[in-house]
Amino acid sequence: MTSFLRTLCVIFLLCCGACSGVRVLNTDKADGFQIGQYKTFEFYAIEADGDTVSPTFHKNVDLLKTAVRRQLEARGLKATTERPDLLVNIGVMVENKIQTRSTSIQEAPRYMGQRKYSWKSEEVEVGRYREGTATVHLVEAASNKLVWKGAVAGVVPDNPEKVGPMIEEGITALFAKL
């Protein structure tokens, strides 16, 4: 198999892997933290506006809240607006990314005749995508102390119907580390 075909296979596998799921970036908890110590929770208000906020931002934040709510309720907590034990802060970041590959002299076409050209290795764009990162912070309301945090990331699907299942998958994977 030529170097070029190997590179294409690697790119294909990376793309398939990136599209098929999400990855938990990190989690951290305060000493002695146990989710069972808490009975209720509420979300911090998410304030975002301006021309950099996408038209689907608020809908996607609602999907995140629903997924987090489902995970916390599965662990015995109840949502409340009156003196919650935990406050939940959600952060969202979406970056436009460019996927590249490096060229090499091995990929240069065979050339016969005058050698009046130069070859240099360079990065060639092979695709564009958006990567989304969501962070979840659990804050003890009574002491206003961060007791648990985690972050999850994945490639944001172009199809809006696939965003909800991706968010659910990501939050489920994140809370599995709780």
N, C-alpha and C positions, 0 to 999 in steps of 0.2 A: 504494500500500500504506500502510495506517495505521501510525502510530508503534507501536501495540500489536502489530500483526502482525510488523513488523520486529524488535521486541524478542524476540518468541517465536522467530522464525527464528534470530536470533543466539544465543539460549539453546540452541536445538536443536543448532546447529552446534558450540557450545562443549561441550555434553554429549557429542556424538558424537566429537568430537576427544579429549576427556578419556578416554572409555571405550576408544578404539581404541589407546591406547599409553601409553608412559611417556616421560619426558623426563630427560635427563642434566642435573643441576643444575650440577655443576662437577667438574673434575678438576685435580690439581696434582701435580707430581713434583719430586723433589730434583734438583739439578744433577748431570748425568752418569748419571742412572738409566736403565738399560736392562734390561728383563725377562730378556734372554738371559744376563745375568751370574749368574743364580741357577738352581739345579738342583732344589731341594726346598722344600716349604712345609708348614706346619701351621697349624691354626686356634687362636686363643685360645679358652679356654673362655668360653661365654656364660652369664652368671649373671643370671637374672631370675626373680623369684618374687613372690608376694603377690597380693592381690585385684585388682590392676590388669592382671595378665597374662591375656590371653584364653586360652580353652581351645585355640585353634589356634596359639598363639604358637610352641611348640617345633616343631610340624610345619612351620610356615612358615620358621622359622630353618633347619631341615634342608633345605628346598627352596632357600633362599638358598645354603647351604653347597654343595649339589650343583651349583648353577649356577656358583658361583665356582670350584669344583674343576674343572668341565668346561672353563672358560675358561683356567685356569692350565695344566691338562694339555695343552690344545690349543696352548699356547705352549712346550711341552717340559718343564714342571716336573712333579715327582712328589711325591705326598703322602707324608709320613713323620712318625713321632713321635720319631725320634732325630736330634737336632741339625739341625733344618731351617735352610735359608738365609733363608727369609722366614717371618714370622708374619703371619697374616691376622686382622684384627679386623673384625667385622661389627657395625654398629649399626642398630637398627630403631626407627622412631617411626611411630605411626599416630595421626592427628588426626581428630576428627569435625569436619566443615565444614558450613556452611550456605550454599547458593547463593541469592543475592538478586538482585532487579532494582529499579531506581528507578522510582517512578511519577512522572508529570508532569501538569500541568494539561491537556495535550492529550489525555490519556486519560480525563478526567472526562466523565461522561455529560452530554449536553445537558440543560439544566434550564430549564423555563419556570415562571413563578410567583414566589412569594416567594423571596428570596435570603437565607434565614436559615441558612446553613451556611457552613462554611469549608473550604478545600482546602489541603492542604500536601503537598509532595513527601515521600515516605517510601520506605524500603526494604521490599520485600515478599518474604517467603520463598517460593521456588519449588522447593526441593529440599534434601535432606540427603544427604551422602555421606561416605566415609572416604578420606583421602589418606594413603598410606604412603610413607615415605622410608627408603631403605636407604643406609648409608654403608659403604664398604670402604676399610680402611687396610692397606697393605702395609708391614711393619716389617722392616728388616734385623736378623736375630736377633743377629749378632755384635756390632753396635754399638748395638742397641736404638734405631735412628733411623728415623723415618718416611721412606720413600722414594717413596711414591705414595699418593694418596687420591682418592676420587671419591664422588659422591652421585647417586642417581637417585630419582625420585619418580613416582607415578602414582595414579590412583583405584583403590582396592581393590575388586575385584568382590564383589558380594553372593553370587554363586554360588561356593562353595568349589572347585569343579572348574576354575574359570578363574583361580584364584590362581597355580597352578604355571606355566602358560604366560605369565602376566603377569610373574612373577619372572624367568623365563628370558629373556623379551624385554628386560626392564630391565637385567639383568646383561650380556647380550650387547651392548646399546647402550653400557653403561658401559665394558666392556672393549675395545670398538672404539676408545675414546679412549686406551687404554693405549699 
